[in-house]
Amino acid sequence: MIDYTYQYRSILNFDDIPNFSWDIFVSAYNPCDRVRNVFQKVQATRKDWLVHNEYQLPSNSIPANSFKSSSSMEDEFIMEYFETLGAPGELIDAKICIDVTGFMRPHMLFLLRLLFERGIKKFDILYTEPGHYSERDSTKFSSDDVELVRPVAGYGAYGNHTTENDVLIVNAGYEDRRVAEVADEQEKARKFVIYGLPSLKADMYQQSVLRTRAAYDALGDSHRTAFAPASDPFVTATVLSKLINDENQKQLISNLYLAPLGTKPQALGFGLYYLAEGINTATSIIYPFSAAYQADASTGMGRIWMYSIEL
């Protein structure tokens, strides 16, 4: 296993944000305060809004000069954006910061993979916690209809023909329907659920457990649980690494499926694990894709985290 916790994370005060500066700052637009306020406060030579089609935002609500793509595929979307930044070699020495607060998880993960492939091994990531979710444990982040479950672009695997010891690890959030969809997709796999604990807010862990309980039929009575801080990608990656190493010590996993459905920092941790330990193995990061996602499911601003990533 790998200990990822050597990487640096810190909590920023809102008024301290202008003390930092970057060459390129990227954020995915949505109308909530915790996304817009940080974007306005950040100091950067170039600041870009990316607009996800799946949020279905009215055109008159989108900031001028935002990047938009007609593609619904996360890799095509991010690649098109990167074309606006110039030749790949020009970014090697750039100071880059990505605010993942408003990003859809597949797009965030592919962006991480693209930076890795282009040799950009150090950059910063911001994430601002919600004050609270708008409808507590009833909050919906996407439409009820899952169109398909598939690997995130850049995180697939050829897979093994043998499936006798397939494992699915789900990072659970608030959406029991989506947990059930990935569990049903990998019906024969042994299943683990990683909960966010400590959670972003005191009541969020219990709300997540209550929502996930509705997916227990799909997960099965024998599924096992683990815990990682909802705000810490590095501990999440370490917990994931240890869990997988322990299982391989007992019996080699035939195919490993990872489903990051919890917080953005934990999804980031899943991506860090894959890039360090999952490439060229029978490991996939899978996701239940829907046509539409809620752009603004939170109110207020909580803590602002900065993660210094070293790939």
Secondary structure as GFF3:
##gff-version 3
##sequence-region A 1 311
A	DSSP	beta_strand	8	12	.	.	.	ID=ss1
A	DSSP	three_ten_helix	14	19	.	.	.	ID=ss2
A	DSSP	beta_strand	21	28	.	.	.	ID=ss3
A	DSSP	alpha_helix	33	41	.	.	.	ID=ss4
A	DSSP	beta_strand	43	50	.	.	.	ID=ss5
A	DSSP	three_ten_helix	53	55	.	.	.	ID=ss6
A	DSSP	three_ten_helix	59	61	.	.	.	ID=ss7
A	DSSP	alpha_helix	74	83	.	.	.	ID=ss8
A	DSSP	three_ten_helix	88	91	.	.	.	ID=ss9
A	DSSP	beta_strand	96	99	.	.	.	ID=ss10
A	DSSP	alpha_helix	105	117	.	.	.	ID=ss11
A	DSSP	beta_strand	122	133	.	.	.	ID=ss12
A	DSSP	three_ten_helix	136	138	.	.	.	ID=ss13
A	DSSP	beta_strand	148	151	.	.	.	ID=ss14
A	DSSP	beta_strand	167	171	.	.	.	ID=ss15
A	DSSP	alpha_helix	176	185	.	.	.	ID=ss16
A	DSSP	beta_strand	190	196	.	.	.	ID=ss17
A	DSSP	alpha_helix	204	213	.	.	.	ID=ss18
A	DSSP	alpha_helix	216	219	.	.	.	ID=ss19
A	DSSP	beta_strand	224	228	.	.	.	ID=ss20
A	DSSP	alpha_helix	233	250	.	.	.	ID=ss21
A	DSSP	beta_strand	256	260	.	.	.	ID=ss22
A	DSSP	alpha_helix	264	273	.	.	.	ID=ss23
A	DSSP	pi_helix	274	278	.	.	.	ID=ss24
A	DSSP	beta_strand	283	289	.	.	.	ID=ss25
A	DSSP	beta_strand	298	310	.	.	.	ID=ss26
###
